[in-house]
Amino acid sequence: MTYTLEDYLVGIREGQWFGWSNSKNKTYANLVIHSDDTKPTEQECIDGVAALQSAYDNAQYARNRAEAYPSIADQLDDIYHNGVDGWKTSIKAVKLQFPKG
């Protein structure tokens, strides 16, 4: 996923407080404020988009783990048949495969 200026703007205020003078070119230069809100600076927008992207990128390990973990039903079955220690072993293998950033 790649975050955009629009993603950042939607996240900082509620409602329809902004729009674009050119809907095909959603850049800071085309940003129009429809309310009494102060227009964020271009640098605030650049930094905000970068922060969103960084947070998303840094959580890739969590998305990888979520795909690799067995279903909850399979995990419960694992606990039933192999105990909590056996379950921990299988879960730990996924955590080792996809370590936190």
C-alpha positions as CSV (number, residue, x, y, z in Angstrom):
1,M,0.0,0.0,0.0
2,T,1.2,3.5,-0.8
3,Y,-0.2,6.4,1.2
4,T,-1.3,9.6,-0.5
5,L,-1.9,13.2,0.4
6,E,-5.6,12.5,0.5
7,D,-5.1,9.6,3.0
8,Y,-3.3,12.0,5.3
9,L,-5.9,14.7,5.0
10,V,-8.8,12.4,5.6
11,G,-7.1,11.2,8.8
12,I,-6.4,14.6,10.4
13,R,-9.9,16.1,10.4
14,E,-13.5,14.8,10.1
15,G,-16.0,15.8,7.5
16,Q,-15.7,17.2,4.0
17,W,-13.3,20.0,4.9
18,F,-11.1,19.8,1.8
19,G,-11.3,19.2,-2.0
20,W,-9.3,19.5,-5.1
21,S,-9.3,22.2,-7.8
22,N,-8.3,19.4,-10.2
23,S,-9.6,16.0,-9.1
24,K,-7.2,14.2,-11.5
25,N,-4.2,15.9,-10.0
26,K,-4.5,15.6,-6.2
27,T,-1.4,17.5,-5.2
28,Y,-0.9,20.2,-2.5
29,A,-1.0,22.9,-5.2
30,N,-4.6,21.8,-6.0
31,L,-5.7,21.5,-2.4
32,V,-8.8,23.6,-1.6
33,I,-10.1,24.1,1.9
34,H,-13.9,24.2,2.2
35,S,-14.2,25.1,5.8
36,D,-12.7,27.6,8.3
37,D,-10.0,25.1,9.1
38,T,-6.4,26.3,8.5
39,K,-4.7,24.7,5.5
40,P,-1.9,22.5,6.7
41,T,1.5,23.5,5.3
42,E,3.0,21.5,2.5
43,Q,5.7,20.3,4.8
44,E,3.1,19.1,7.4
45,C,1.5,17.1,4.6
46,I,4.8,15.7,3.3
47,D,5.7,14.7,6.9
48,G,2.2,13.3,7.6
49,V,2.2,11.1,4.5
50,A,5.7,9.9,5.3
51,A,4.7,9.0,8.9
52,L,1.7,7.0,7.6
53,Q,3.8,5.1,5.1
54,S,6.5,4.4,7.6
55,A,4.0,3.0,10.2
56,Y,2.6,0.8,7.5
57,D,5.9,-0.4,6.2
58,N,7.2,-1.1,9.8
59,A,4.2,-3.3,10.4
60,Q,4.9,-5.6,7.5
61,Y,6.1,-8.3,9.9
62,A,2.6,-8.3,11.6
63,R,0.8,-8.7,8.2
64,N,3.2,-11.6,7.3
65,R,2.6,-13.3,10.7
66,A,-1.2,-12.9,10.3
67,E,-1.0,-14.8,7.0
68,A,1.3,-17.5,8.4
69,Y,-0.5,-18.3,11.6
70,P,-2.8,-21.2,11.6
71,S,-6.5,-20.4,11.9
72,I,-7.9,-20.0,15.4
73,A,-9.7,-23.4,15.1
74,D,-6.4,-25.1,14.2
75,Q,-4.6,-23.3,17.0
76,L,-7.2,-24.5,19.5
77,D,-6.9,-28.0,18.1
78,D,-3.1,-27.8,18.5
79,I,-3.6,-26.8,22.2
80,Y,-6.0,-29.6,22.8
81,H,-3.7,-32.3,21.3
82,N,-0.3,-30.9,22.1
83,G,-0.9,-28.6,25.1
84,V,0.0,-25.0,25.5
85,D,3.7,-25.7,25.2
86,G,3.2,-27.4,21.9
87,W,1.1,-24.5,20.6
88,K,3.8,-22.0,21.8
89,T,6.4,-24.0,19.8
90,S,4.4,-23.7,16.6
91,I,3.6,-20.0,17.1
92,K,7.2,-19.3,17.9
93,A,8.3,-20.7,14.6
94,V,6.1,-18.1,12.8
95,K,7.5,-15.3,15.1
96,L,11.0,-16.3,14.3
97,Q,10.3,-16.5,10.6
98,F,8.9,-12.9,10.7
99,P,10.6,-11.0,13.5
100,K,9.6,-7.5,14.5
101,G,11.3,-4.8,12.6
